[in-house]
Amino acid sequence: MILYKYYGYKSGIEALKSSQLGFTRPNFFNDPFELTSISNLNGDGPSAGIIKHTITEIKNNVAILSLTKEPLNKLMWSHYADGYQGFAIGYKVDNNFLNDEKLNFITVDSGDVFYTNKKFEINSGFKTVASIAIGQKLLEGKNENLNNIFERKSKKDIKKMLLTKHSSWHYEDEVRVVKYISTDPDLQTRYQSDDNTKHLLINNNKTLLFNYNAEIKEVYLGLNNPLFGNIKPSENKILFDKAKAGNWSVYVAQMAKESWDLTRHELGQSTLLLPN
């Protein structure tokens, strides 16, 4: 399965060079209503305070990768790709890094975002002990046998919070991967696999990178991308060589003549030759 991420021109070049995926801390999302779908708390008292605290701790200790199913989304090109100057990169997501439940609280296979006009309500008395347990386990970066730690409903509610957005964002057709985050080196070892490729790299407070090379399958250039249609007197072959080695399919997202839709036109891999 291939899912896509939109980039501006400069960030897209870096993503193609590194093959790394950037995960974002929830506090840095561009929508301040993110992760508030569960804030419609019914009731008060000590258990309500515990639940609110647990939700805050969860938000502080996860990072989210946002992908989409569609590379020819006009609004996504406008909003996330510098007005069609950037890229949409298609990644193969059938891998343990994005699907292993020990590495991800929400895997890519279960990460479809749900869009709604109404916040859902929770009861301040629901499974308080379980609520504490999930917060503590997230802080510890553990996801082993969680169904034995707290009730299934608690886990379902937390996942629902992480995957619910207002319906105005439905055009994004988003799929999320949610990972545990900690700067504690002892906890970072949970991302280490047999080939030592899954160590967390802290890029900055907003974006977290992992020392994991995502498999790129498709690259879409926006119709205003500087690489599209330019004659380059001198060439840097770094992306061309990667495209050739990885057998990337390269396209340009163009306006269809007969409709308002975008259509793709296949380009040669040499389009990715960079000017020096």
N, C-alpha and C positions, 0 to 999 in steps of 0.2 A: 504494500500500500504506500502511496505517495501523498504527503501533505505538504503545504506550502507556507512560506513566511515571506512577507513583503519587507523590503529594505529601501532606504534612500540610496543614492549613488555611492557615496563614500563608505557607508556602513555595509552596503552590499558587496563592494569590492573586498572589504576586510573579511566578510563572512565567507566569500568564495575562496579567499586565500587560506583561511584558517580551518574551514570545515567545522567550526565549533558552533554550538547552539547557545544562545544567551537566554538565561532564565531571569525573570524580573521579580523583585520583591513587591508584594501587594501595595505597600505604602507609596510606591512610585508609579502606580498605574495612572493613566491620564484621566480616568473616570473616578471622581471621588466617591461615587456610590458603589464602587466595587466592594464585594464581600460584606455588604450591609443587608442582604436579603433576609438574614436571620435575626436582624436587630429588632424585629417586631415582637418583643418579648412580652408575654402575657403573664403578669404577676410581678411580685416583688419579694424582698426578703433575702436572707443569706444565700440561698441556692441561686437566685437570679444574679447576684454579684459574682458568684463562682463561675457561672456560665459565661457572663460578660468577660471576666478575666481570662477564662480559658480561650474564648474566641480571639481576644487580643493576642494572647501568646501564640496561638496557631498562626495568625497573620504575620507575626514577627519571625516565625521559624519555618516558613515555607517559601519557595520561589516557584514561579509559574512560567512555563513555556507556552506561548500562544501560537497556534498554527491554524491554518484554514484549509478547507477542502477545494477551494476554487482559485485558480491562477489568473482568471480573466474577469475579476470583479472590478467594475469601474470605480466604485467608491473606495475600495481598498487601494487601488492605484493612486487615487487622488489624495487620500488621507495618510497613507503609510509609505508611499514610494516617491515622495518629493514631486508630486504632480507629474507622474509618468517618467521621471528622470532616473528612477532606480530599477530595482529588480524584484522578481518573485522567484524564489529558489524552492525547488521541489526536493524534499528529502524522503528517502526510504525510511519508514518508521517501524518496520517489522524487525525489531531487535530488542534484546534484553534491557538495554540502557533505558529505553522508554516504556517497556512493558513488564519488567520484573517488579513484582509487588514488594519485594524487599528493598528496592531502590526508589520506588515511587509510591506516594500515598494515593495518587490517582494516575493510572497508566493511560497511555495514548488510546488504547482500545476501549477505555471506559470514560473518556474525557470530553464527550460531546457537551457543549454548553447548552443550557436550557434558558429560553427567553420568556419573560413574563411581565405583565403590567402590575402585578400585585406581589408584595412581599409575603412570604409565608410566616405563619405564627408558630411560636414554640411556647411550651408551658414551662414556667420558671421552676417547676418541681421535677422536671423529667430527668431521671437517672443521674443524679448529682455525682455520685461516686464514679459513674462511668465517664461523666464529663471531665472530672479531674484526671482520670486515668488517660483519656485520649490526649489531653494537653501535656501531661507528663511524658507520655510515650513519644509524642511529636518532638518535644524538647530533647529527648534522648536519641531521637532519630531511629526509633525502632518501629517495625511493622510486622514482627513475627507473632503469629497466632493472636492477632488483635481481637478476633471474635471470642477468645477465651478471656480477654481482659475487660471488655465492656460490652454492653448490649448492642445488638445489631442496629437498633434505631439510632443510637448516638453516632455511630460511624456514618450511617446514611445521612443524618442531618448535617454533619460537618462537610461531607462531600457535596451535599446539595448547596450549602453556602458557597463553596468554592467554585461551583459550576453554574450559578444562577446570575443572569444579567437582565437588565431592563430590555424590553422588547424593541426599543429604538436601535439596539445594536445587532439585531438579528441578521442584518446584511453581512456581518463578518463571518457567519457560518463557522464559528470557532471550535477548535478542539484543543483541550488543555492537557498538559502533563504537569503534575504537582510533585515536587521533590522536597524532602526535608533539607533544612539548611542549618549548618552550625559552623562557626569558625574554630571550634575545638578540634585540633589535629587528630585526637583519638577518635572522634566521631566521624571525621572525614574518611577514615579507612573503610567505612561501609560502602563507599563507592569504588573500592578497589576490587577488580576482578582478577581472574587467574593470569591475565596478560598485563596486569598493572596499568590499565588504561583509564580507569574511572576515578581519578583524583579531582577533588573540587579545586578550582582556581578562583580566587577572589579577584574580580576585575575592578569593580568599584562598588560603592554602596547600593547602586541601583541594579546593575547587571552582574550576574554570576555566570561564569563560564566553567565548563568541565573539560578536562583533558581527554576528550573523546572526539574522535573524528566521525562526524555524521556522514552518511553516504548520500552524496548529491546525485540526483538522477536527471533533473531538468532545470534549466535556467531560462527565465523569461526576461527580456529587456523591455522596458517601457518605450513607447514610441518617441519619447523625448530623451532617451538615454544617450549620453555623449558617444558611446561606442557604436551606436547604430548608424550606419551609413557614412561614417567618417573614414577618410583616407589617412592612414598613419605613416608619416615619413620615417619614423623609427619605432621599433616595437619591443615590448617587454613580453616574453612568452610564458610567464609563470602560470597564468590562467589557461592559456591555450594548451600547455602541457598537461595541466590537471584535467582539463576537459577531455583531452585525448585519452589519457590513462584511465579515467573513470567512465569513459563513453557517455559523457553528458549529452543530452539533447538540448539544443539551444534554439529559442524562438524569440520573436518579437510580438508583443501584444499590440495589435493594430485595430483601428476603427473599421468595422464592416461597412461596405458601401451601401448595402440594401436595408440596414437597420441601425439602431442605436447600440448594438452589441459590440463587444470586442471579439476579435478573432485572432488566431495565432498563425504566424507564418514562420516556417522553419528556416533557420539561418545556419551557416556553417560555423564550426567551432572556432574558426579564425576570427570571427567577430569579437571574441574575447581577448584578442591581442591588445595589450595596453600601450598607450603612448608613453615613451620614456620621459 
